[in-house]
Amino acid sequence: MTNRILGLSEILIQGYDMGIIKGVKLLNQSPEASDEVKDILNGFIAFQENSINRLKKFL
């Protein structure tokens, strides 16, 4: 595995982590949001988490 792939994986994981944090904050700060909005945010968070799990093999 090259250093370039390792570095890119780390950058992507950091970005996905920021997305997870933002999504969770939005959920926690918007209890009045509709169920549809909450479902979209939960899907977004799940996508970010799955992406991180797929990238771990490159570390």
HELIX and SHEET records of a PDB file:
HELIX    1   1 ASN A    3  GLN A   29  1                                  27    
HELIX    2   2 ASP A   35  LEU A   55  1                                  21    
HELIX    3   3 LYS A   56  PHE A   58  5                                   3    
END                                                                             
